[in-house]
Structures are given as structure tokens and as C-alpha cells.
Amino acid sequence: QHALNGGIRRYHVAPVLCQRAKVAMSHFEPNEYINYEKLEKNINIVRKRLDRPLTLSEKIVYGHLDDPAKQEIERGKTYLRLRPDRVAMQDATAQMAMLQFISSGLPKVAVPSTIHCDHLIEAQSGGEKDLRRAKDINQEVYNFLATAGAKYGVGFWKPGSGIIHQIILENYSYPGVMLIGTDSHTPNGGGLGGVCIGVGGADAVDVMAGIPWELKCPKVIGVKLTGKLSGWSSPKDVILKVAGILTVKGGTGAIIEYHGPGVDSISCTGMATICNMGAEIGATTSIFPYNARMKKYLGKTGRADIAALADEFQQHLVPDSGCQYDQVIEINLSELKPHINGPFTPDLAHPVSDIGAVAEKEGWPVDIRVGLIGSCTNSSYEDMGRSAAVAKQALAHGLKCKSKFTITPGSEQIRATIERDGYAQILRDVGGLVLANACGPCIGQWDRKDIKKGEKNTIVTSYNRNFTGRNDANPETHAFVTSPEIVTALSIAGTLKFNPETDYLTGTDGKKFKLEAPDADELPKLDFDPGQDTYQYPPKDGSGQHVDVSPTSQRLQLLEPFDKWDGKDLEDMLILIKVKGKCTTDHISAAGPWLKFRGHLDNISNNLLIGAINVENGKANSVRNALTQEFGPVPDTARYYKKMGVKWAVIGDENYGEGSSREHAALEPRHLGGRVIITKSFARIHETNLKKQGLLPLTFADPADYNKIHPVDKLSIVGLADFAPGKPLKCIIKHPNGSQETILLNHTFNESQIEWFQAGSALNRMKELQQKSS
């Protein structure tokens, strides 16, 4: 805060008030203004009520309360009713979100909203060819999203624009904003001091409909940064280290708030990298305090007016002195070493110096088949510059990458700028293939040809997730996550056994040399090159716009309301599957080739739980049909139960539903007749998504009770007539031998969420309320 104040220009009050009223949230919405006055007013109300210093997270969250004077506030317990400033949706999740919004019957969105086409472009031959192919293959979906956006007042970023989170950072995030996005890596915007939270499409519909959005009051985990980043250490190493400390569920129910003197040594885009991958520890979101690095980035991206306004309100954009965190982690950046995490889980942390020996000990392949840089996590100008600095050194000694090497620019602006400044050509010269401005291999959109499925191999990426089969659908691909510059160095060496800090390479002249730590500008010296214009403004009046959904389409399907609860207990449910171990949303609703069905609920339901491991036989996509006693695919078995009118349940392990925000993982079981998901614990977004669709996400009061339920049992959930917040439900387990036992199940439903269940879904409840009000 003191460092920030040194560069602030102080204004007279009257001119500031005049200026405040005129600062738009974005160049694309000139009539939607930043409202720091309301934020300030709400913060002051809550501070007076709580009578204590506030963390930065609390200031922004409580500053967006629907009723700050009366809202009950208790970290980790109460549910807050909030008014976010805006909504962002990526194309894979926007389809279902817009279909739900259409079902709501509302004429126009209530808050600024955008759609970003980034998930449906498959990496094959290179940027231009892949983009042309995607536009052709996905024409029906892109047309639906473009016309729906035009009709309902939603901005549309065309395919080729870039990855949603990079676009948000460049154009929409700002200090103090509350933004929700239908993608789990929405917290990327925390790099610009915003509270940006990943949600399912139904949550986005609430906000777009002008309904207060509910969020359990988050705890706040403080990460105090001291020292200064230098050498091969990068912002990515901060979150890789934190993931190793907190694990994939350690941030659940909490906002990660970075603070301390070390913050100022990190660029704005570096802070975004750290916040982005906070999704991998289950955090609600992550955030940094407003500082000079953010001000510099705002200025470079044409938003100096926002920076000037943030300067005036900066006391609300940093934590109060003496504020208390629920947990504090301290990291000395001066001592932080380059890290690489994996395989198969993003919290398995290793120093780069150790990974070669660990891989040999564990039997992981040490030869690197492919190195991949980019993604929403690491595709900034600085990231590309540091990677190019490494590549340039190798080229000077006649070397190219031993591994295959791909580059994914984060946005059209980044692509155009790195082309202009020569970074892209350097990365090509070292052997790289520049892909489209899209998610690509990070989310499984990768037409990989260099291996066969089932072939054991290693890849290294600068991505955020490395779950089994995520990148290429091959369960034997050992994926490791690290910084772009480390990926580049390892790709040149071709092996995990190379440590760029200490090891030597041999040039084509036979001489040994060591790579120097990369150095690059955090922002271009010239202005960013915006590249091609890829934005479609929504018309002022979209009422005449037609949105076409063909009844015979295999990609899009209008939604039918889910059935309403019949008022009775759920008796004699069959168990579709008892899941063993990790079960992410990738396991529940696979991405990759299935992305093409994200707008067609019945078709995409054919991937339900096909990646989950069945405890009964240790296999994926193989479960016993309790009515026929035959083993078969999970979706087929669920469809058979639905046809026979039999309700079913799923039994899960720890942190069930971690990973992506995709609500299809909740829509699919509901569509195919599921009623209850019982686990040891849930990931936050998935638990909410299940509630939104009228399912019962329940947890074992005693986690050991997971072992009492067997796949051949029948389950009854009793006490639903008295379903109430904080009151456990009883589960009667009926064993095949006629014996039975009763266990207790906990839930986190509040009163309005119970109404969602009773109405059949949150959307059904919204319609009921609309009918009453009209």
C-alpha cells in the first residue's frame, strides 16, 4: 500500500466524483459504469457491524451484498446473497447456460455478460488451419451462441479471439470487480484484484436474470509472500508450491488471499497465473491486492482511466491492517525453487532438480514426448518472452527441441503481439508449432498422432490440470505441470532428468553450455497489437432476433423441465456405481470429443461416469445392472433403470467432482434418473451444481460409513418431509441377505436450496416465483 501511494496522483474531491461517474467497466460497454461508491458504502456498513479489520476478500465480497445491513455473516457457515457485476461464459458451458436462460422466459440479461469461443477448436495442424476447420465443424453451435447473444444482450467473442480468461484479464477484470464465469479457472481475474468465481451455468442464469446469487460465506486463507522472485523461479512456482501444501481440496470453501512485500515482485499476469491455478486446490477464488503492477497492466491494455479511479479507492482494494485469516501460509520467494507437479494430479509437487530421480524411482518415463506451453494459465506476453529467451539460447548453439513442442497464445492480442515482436518465430525456429488462440490440448482438444492409446509416455505442460487422460484421452500419458520456461528447457533437453539450473547441454559444435535464467519484459515496449477484430456487439434491441434450434439437431436440444419432487421419501434406490478413489468432473462428464455435445443433454449423457472406477471390479465404465445382473457401460445401465422407472444413487469418495465447473456432470445424472449422490466430501462447484439441478448431494456423517454400502445394496433416504437446514437425513441400507442398517447423512442445503430440490431444479423454482410475481 505504501509503495502504491508513492505513485498516486491526488485529485480534488469534486473532479473525482465527476470522473467516477464516467468510468466504464469496459470499452465494449461504454454505458456500464464502475460503481466504487456502492462498494465503499457496503463495506462501511459491514465494517461497522462486524467491528473489526477486514481482509481484501471480505471487502469485495461483502461490498457486493444484496442487503449489507441485514445479511448474516459468518465465515464458512452462512450463505451470502450477492450482486455480481458481470458474467462470462465459455462456449462449451455457454450452450447449456443460454439454453437455461431461454427456458427462463426472460427477454434480456440483467448484467453485462459475454460468451467466449475457445473450447471447441481442436489442435491438429496449426493455428489457421485448425481455426478454419473448427468454424466449419461447429458452425451450428457458433450460430446458436451468436444469435442467442444478440437476442438476449450478450457480447459474443468469435472463435479465434482467445481463451476466455485471457480476454477477461485484458478487457473486463478490474480491481474490486465481482465476476462469475462458467469455467473453473475464472479466478484468473484475481490477478487484477477482482473476486472472480467459477460457477455452473445455472448460477450464471441467476445472475443474468437479476436474482441475488448465493455463495457460502468463504473462509480466507492468507498466503504471505516475502522476498523476491529471481532466476528460473516464476509465478507458476508459487501456486505449484501452494498446491503441494494445501492439496487438491485444501482450499475448499475458502478464498486464497496473497499479501506481503513479495507481491510487488510479481507481474500482473504472473499474479493471474497464480490465481488461475488456485482452482486446483479447490479454492472459491484467489486474489491479490491492488498495486503498481496492476496499474501498469491496466494502462498498457488501454484502461488508465480505471487505474486512476482505483487509485482513489485504493484503501478498499487492499486488506485492512490487522485483519485476521483463518490460516496463514508463508513463502519466501527468494528461496523458492522451480517446481514441476504430477503426474495424474496437480498437487504432487517436486522441485525440478528432483524430478528425474523421482521419475526413475517410480517408473515414470523420463523421455519427454511433447512439451506444451500456453493455456489460460500461462500464455501472457511475459510467459512467451521468457520461453523465447530460453529457445534463443538453444538456437545460438545450433539446438532445437528434442521433444515435440507446441505453443498456444492466450488471445488474438497476444498472438499478434508476439508475431510482431519476433517471439513466435523464435519458438517456431526451435521446433515449435503455434496453435490457435484457444484451449486446445489443455482440455483434451488435441488430435494427437505421435503415440497410440495405452502407450506409456510423458508430456510436460504449462497448463493447470493433469488428471488421467485429460490432455489426450490416453490413461498412460504421464502429464507434468510446470512453468513455460521450464517446459521449453526440458523440451530442448528431451528428458525429465535435465535441471536447467545446474546441467549442461551440448551444442552442435560439441561444446557444452548452460542455459541462463530467462529474462523478458512483462509487457511489450510498444502498445499491444490488437490483431483482428473478433468481437460482436449485442444490438440495442434484440427482440426481433431469431434463435434457431432444430428439433433434429445432434448438437443442440431445447430443455424440458425436470420432474418435481413428489413429496415422498426416496425408497429402494439402486446403486448405479460405487466410485473408488479420485472422481473429477472429467471422470463424470468427459471433455475432448464429447465437447461437441455440450448443447445436447441427451447425447452428452452417453458419457456419464465413463471414467469413474467401479469399486466392485476395479474397471472404468463397467457396472453391474442390478435388474439383469449383467455388466455393462454406466450410461446404458442408467438409461435402463430410467426406462424401468427405478431411481438410483451414486456413492463417491473424497472431493467428489473436483476440477472443471461443467454442470453437465450434474445435469446428466439428473437426466438419466439419478436422485442422490453420497460421498465423503464434495468439491464446491459440483455440490452447488447438483443442488441446482434438483439432486441431493449428501455426505457421510461418519466417513467410515462409505465402507458399509455395497454396490448390490438398496438405499432409502428418509425424513425428506422434514428436510431442513442443518438437520441430517437418515439413510437405510438394505443388504441382499435381508439385513439392514441406518446411517446419518449430512448436507449443506439452506432454505432456498431445499426449495430448489422440492421444485425439481433451481430453474423450476425461478419460474414458479416469476409466475407468482406476475
Secondary structure, DSSP 8 states (H G I E B T S, - for coil): -HHHHHT-----HHHHHHHHTT-EEETTEEEEE--HHHHHHHHHHHHHHHTS---HHHHHHHTTBS-TTT----TTTSEEEE--SEEEEEHHHHHHHHHHHHHHT-SS-SS-EEEE--SS--BSS-HHHHHHHHHHHTHHHHHHHHHHHHHHT-EEE-TTSB-HHHHHHHHT--TT-EEEESSTTGGGGGGGT-EEEE--HHHHHHHHTT--EEEE--EEEEEEEES---TT--HHHHHHHHHHHHTTTTTBTEEEEEESGGGGGS-HHHHHHHHHGGGGGTBSEEE----HHHHHHHHHTT-HHHHHHHHHTGGGSS--TT---SEEEEEEGGG---EEE-SBSTT-EEEHHHHHHHHHHHT---BEEEEEEETTTB-SHHHHHHHHHHHHHHHHTT---SSEEEEE-SBHHHHHHHHHTTHHHHHHHTTEEE--SS-GGGGT-B---SS-TT--EEEEESSS--BTTTTTS-TTEEEEE--HHHHHHHHHHTBTT--TTT--EE-TTS-EE--------SS-SS-----S--EE---S--TT------TT-SSB----------SS-EEEEEEEEEB-S--BHHHHB--GGGGGGTB-HHHHGGGBTTTSBBTTTS-BS-EE-TTT--EE-HHHHHHHHHHTT--EEEE--TTBTBS---THHHHHHHHTTEEEEEES-B-HHHHHHHHHTT-EEEEESSGGGGGG--TT-EEEEE-GGG--TT--EEEEEE-TTS-EEEEEEE----HHHHHHHHHTSHHHHHHHHHHHH-
